Amino acid sequence: MAARLWIVALALAVLFLVDRAEPLGTSCLRIPECFSLPQPICEHMVESPVCPQTYDPVCGTDGVTYESECKLCLARIKNRQDIQILKDGKC
């Protein structure tokens, strides 16, 4: 009986460690760090809604990959949605 409890405890510990090893953004429903997503800086967009032609993709919380944080800001303004940055790079 004690051996079974030890095996179950070991298995749970391994599952916990494997779960914690997931990269940020792959399973945000289970990783507490994802609950504080970075807000894009869009204040400057009100005065000049033009983005430079740089490709630095970000993944929005709406599941869309934007060419840059600036393009995400344009979408926020146009659609009047609270789109945040889920992660850097493609979705």
N, C-alpha and C positions, 0 to 999 in steps of 0.2 A: 504494500500500500504506500509506504514512504517513497519507494522508487518511482511509482507512478506520479506522485505529487511533485517529485523532483524533476521528472521529465516534462510534466505540464508547465512547471515554473520556468524551466529552461527554454521550452518552445515559445512561451509568451515573451520572454526576454529577447529572444532572437527576432520575433515578429516586431516588437517595439523598435529594435535597432534598425531593422530593414525599413520600416515605415519612416523613421526619422531620416533615412539616407536619401529620400526622394528629393530631386532638385526643386528649388522654389518655382512655383508656377505650374507644376505638373499635376498637383492634386490640392488645390487651394481650399477645398472644402474640409480637409483634414489637418492642414498645417496652420497653426495659430498666427504665424508671422504674416500670412497673406491678408489678414483682416485689416491691417493698416497699410493700404495701398498708397503709393506715391501719387500725389495730385500733380497734374501737369501745370506748368507755369504759363498761364494764358492772359495775364493782365495786359501785356503789351499788344495783344492782338486786337483790342478794341480800337486803338489809334491807327494801326497799320496792319490790316488783315492779309499780309503777304508773307509767304514762306520762302526761304532760300531753297535752292534745288539740291539739297544734301539728302543722301539716303542713309538714315540712321533709324531703322524700323523699331516700332514699339507695338506691343499687343494691347489693345484696349479691352476694358471690361465688357464691352459689347461683342467681343469675339472677332473683331476686325483688326487686321494688321494695317497700321498706318505707316507711311513712308518716313515720318518723323514726328516728334512730339508736337511740332508746330501744326502739322496736318491734323493731328488728333484734336488740337485746340480749335481749328477751323470747324471740324465736325461737331464739337461741343457747342460752339456758337450757332452754327447753322441749324442743328437739330434740337437745340435747347435741352440737351441731355447731360446728365452728370457722368460723363465717361472718364474713367480714371485709367492709369497705366497699370496693367496687370503684370507685365514683365517687359524687359528690353528684348528686342528681337521679334521674330515672326511668331504669330499665334500657333 
